[in-house]
Amino acid sequence: MQLPVNITYRGLEKSDELHNLVMTYAARLDKFCDHINRCDVAIEQKNHTHQKGNPFRCRIDVTVRPRHELVSDEEQMDNGSHEPLNKVIHDAFKTMERQLRHLVEKQRRE
């Protein structure tokens, strides 16, 4: 991405692996839309006081010129399965990609 990606970690430690994963996915967003002004990513582990079974959450806020703000918010479902953090991040970025495609198509029609 041309603009910096702001990554916030809540309830878990920052790691190079997570940072690189987010930056790889964020760079792909440029392929869908080249008018992105800002990309903020928040990765959190809820109830981080527990050792196991803590749900993860990934929220992505993207601002696109001229005045559009898109939000993708994915969370691990508490259904007994232990969905890995990488999957939650992947799903959040896939949702954002769909939103960007939809916005670009809408702008082309107008």
C-alpha positions as CSV (number, residue, x, y, z in Angstrom):
1,M,0.0,0.0,0.0
2,Q,1.1,3.5,-0.6
3,L,-0.3,4.7,2.7
4,P,0.8,3.4,6.0
5,V,-1.3,0.7,7.6
6,N,-2.0,1.2,11.3
7,I,-2.2,-2.0,13.2
8,T,-3.4,-2.1,16.8
9,Y,-3.1,-5.2,19.0
10,R,-5.3,-5.6,22.1
11,G,-5.0,-8.5,24.5
12,L,-2.2,-10.2,22.5
13,E,1.4,-9.6,21.8
14,K,2.6,-8.0,18.5
15,S,4.5,-10.4,16.4
16,D,6.4,-10.2,13.1
17,E,4.3,-13.0,11.7
18,L,1.0,-11.2,12.3
19,H,2.4,-7.9,11.1
20,N,3.6,-9.5,7.8
21,L,0.3,-11.3,7.3
22,V,-1.7,-8.1,7.8
23,M,0.6,-6.1,5.5
24,T,0.3,-8.8,2.8
25,Y,-3.4,-8.7,2.9
26,A,-3.5,-4.9,3.0
27,A,-1.3,-4.7,-0.1
28,R,-3.9,-6.8,-1.9
29,L,-6.6,-4.1,-1.2
30,D,-4.8,-1.7,-3.5
31,K,-5.6,-4.1,-6.4
32,F,-9.3,-3.5,-5.8
33,C,-9.2,0.2,-5.2
34,D,-6.5,2.8,-5.7
35,H,-8.3,5.6,-3.8
36,I,-7.6,4.3,-0.3
37,N,-6.7,7.1,2.1
38,R,-6.3,5.1,5.3
39,C,-6.3,1.5,6.5
40,D,-6.6,0.8,10.3
41,V,-6.5,-2.8,11.5
42,A,-7.3,-3.8,15.1
43,I,-6.6,-7.3,16.2
44,E,-7.9,-8.3,19.6
45,Q,-8.2,-11.3,21.8
46,K,-11.2,-10.9,24.0
47,N,-11.1,-12.2,27.6
48,H,-7.4,-12.5,27.4
49,T,-7.2,-13.5,31.0
50,H,-8.2,-17.0,30.0
51,Q,-5.7,-19.5,28.7
52,K,-7.8,-21.3,26.1
53,G,-10.9,-20.7,24.1
54,N,-10.6,-17.0,23.8
55,P,-12.3,-15.5,20.7
56,F,-10.3,-13.4,18.4
57,R,-11.6,-10.4,16.6
58,C,-10.2,-8.4,13.6
59,R,-11.7,-5.1,12.6
60,I,-10.6,-3.2,9.5
61,D,-11.5,0.5,8.9
62,V,-10.8,1.8,5.4
63,T,-11.4,5.3,4.2
64,V,-11.8,5.7,0.4
65,R,-11.9,9.0,-1.5
66,P,-14.0,11.0,-1.7
67,R,-16.1,10.3,1.4
68,H,-16.6,6.6,2.0
69,E,-15.7,4.6,5.1
70,L,-15.9,0.9,5.0
71,V,-15.7,-1.4,8.0
72,S,-15.1,-5.1,8.2
73,D,-15.4,-6.8,11.6
74,E,-14.9,-10.5,11.9
75,E,-14.9,-12.5,15.1
76,Q,-14.4,-16.1,15.9
77,M,-17.7,-17.8,16.6
78,D,-17.9,-19.3,20.1
79,N,-19.1,-22.7,18.9
80,G,-16.4,-24.8,20.6
81,S,-14.1,-24.8,17.6
82,H,-10.8,-23.0,18.0
83,E,-10.6,-21.0,14.8
84,P,-7.1,-19.7,14.4
85,L,-6.3,-16.0,14.5
86,N,-5.0,-16.2,10.9
87,K,-8.4,-17.3,9.7
88,V,-10.2,-14.5,11.4
89,I,-7.8,-12.0,9.8
90,H,-8.2,-13.7,6.4
91,D,-12.0,-13.5,6.7
92,A,-11.9,-9.8,7.7
93,F,-9.8,-8.9,4.6
94,K,-12.0,-11.0,2.3
95,T,-15.0,-9.1,3.5
96,M,-13.2,-5.8,3.0
97,E,-12.3,-6.9,-0.6
98,R,-15.9,-7.6,-1.4
99,Q,-16.9,-4.2,0.0
100,L,-14.2,-2.4,-2.1
101,R,-15.3,-4.3,-5.2
102,H,-18.9,-3.3,-4.6
103,L,-17.9,0.4,-4.0
104,V,-15.7,0.6,-7.1
105,E,-18.5,-0.9,-9.3
106,K,-21.0,1.6,-7.8
107,Q,-18.6,4.5,-8.6
108,R,-18.1,3.3,-12.1
109,R,-21.9,3.3,-12.8
110,E,-22.3,6.8,-11.4
